[in-house]
Amino acid sequence: MTRVTSFAHPLMLGFDHFEQMLQQLAKSGGDGYPPYNIEQTGANALRITLAVAGFVEDDLQIVLEQNQLIIHGKQKEETDRVFLHHGIAARQFQRKFMLAEGIEVTGAEMDNGLLHIDLLLPVPKSDRKQIEIMRKSRKKEMKTVDPAEVIE
């Protein structure tokens, strides 16, 4: 049985990778921990902020892999502490963000239990190219040039 996808339309050429990204997003789950914000900090700049209270820099790992920004957190266990009540979550987490082509991660910093990750968006190009339509008779008149003969 052939599976029909959103990007299988004959006019949607070269968009196969979008389907793969949507499948990855669906698999990432809807866990709300840790909570996060995404804000626009400039014309071409974004900032992702995760609330990671209780974590230190050494407990966190940020990886960029195939346009996925993956933040993983795991606190080291302290065996010398005795809790009378343990209500603060110390669980590990993994949060994934799919990034568009060309987005750069410019840095990350911790500030008062918040992890800030700065992103730079690519400046969109306004390339436009006029394609000349040739007549068959004119195409026959054109001389074929050997690439070895072309002088730069």
N, C-alpha and C positions, 0 to 999 in steps of 0.2 A: 504494500500500500504506500503510495507516494504522499508525503507530508507537504501540505501547502502552507507557506509562511507569508508573512506580511511583505517580505522583501523579494518574493518570487515573481513579482510582476515583471514582464519583459521590458518595461520602461525604467526599471530601477536597477541599472547596471552598476556593479561594483559595490553594492551595499551589503554584501553577505556578512561582513564583520559586525554590522550593527545588530544583526540577529544574535550573534555569539555574545555580544555585550549584554543584550537584554536577558539572555539565558543566565549569564553570570550574575546579573543583578537579582534575578528571581531566586537564585540559589543562596544569595548572601543572607537571607533571613530578615525578619523584621524586628529583631531584638532592639529595644530602645536604650541599651546601656553601652557605653556612656552617652548621655545626652550631648548634642552638639548644635552649633550655630554655623551658618554660612553667611558671610556678609561681603558686600562689595566695598572695597577700601579705596578704589580709584577707578579711573576710566577702564583700565585693563588689568585690574588687580582684584583678587578675592582672598578671603581669609577664612579658614575652617578653624573653629574653636571647639575643643572637646573638654568637658568637665571631668577631670581625672584626679579629683581630690584623693589624697592618700598615696598617690603614685609619685615617684621621683624619676628623674631623667633615665637612670639606669634600669628602671622597670618597664620602660617603653621602647618600642622599636617601630620605626617608620620606614617602609619599603615602597619603592615605585617599581611596579612590575607589569609590563604590557598594558600601559595606560590605566592601571589600577593603583590607587594610593591605598596602602594597607597599613593600618595602625594597630599594633598588637601590644597589649599591656598585661603584665603578670607580676604581682608583688612577691618579693622574697618572703618566705615564712620566717617569722621570728619566734624561736622556741623559748626564749627567756621571759616572755611576757605572760602574765596571768590576768585574764579578763574576768571581771565580775559580771559584766554584761558586754556582749559583742554585737553591736547593732550597725556598725559601719561596714558596708560591703567591701570586701577585699578580693572579689572574684576577678578572674582573668577575662579579657575581652579581645575581640578582633572586629574592627570597623573598616569597611571597604568603601571607597569612593571611585567611581568610574570617571576618568578624565578624558576630555576630548583631545584629539590630535593637536600637538603643539603647545599644550599647557605645560608650563615649567613650575616646579616646586622650587621656590627661591630661599626658603628657610623655615625653621621651626624653633619655637622657644617656649619655655614654661614660665608662668607668672601666676602666683597665688592659686595653685591647683587647676589652672587652665592651660591646656596645650594649644598653642597657636601655630597653624601651618599656613604660610603665605604662598599664594599661587600667582603666576603671571600669565594672563591670557595673550594669545598671539594676536597681532594686529591684522585684521582681515585685509587681504589683497583685493585690489579692484582691477584685476587683470581682465582685459577684454581683447580678443583677437579676432580680427575679421578674416574669414576663410574665403579665398578666391575660388569661384566656380569656373572651371576651364571647359571650353568646348572641345569636343573630340578632335576636330580638325586641328586646333591649336596644340593639343597635347601631342599629336603625331609630329608636329613641327619642332617640338622641343628636343634639344640634343641631350642625350644621356651622358653624364659626366662621371668619369672614373674617380672615386674618392682619393686615389693615390695622386691624381693630377692636381687636386685642389691645393693651392698654396695659401697658408694662413698669414 
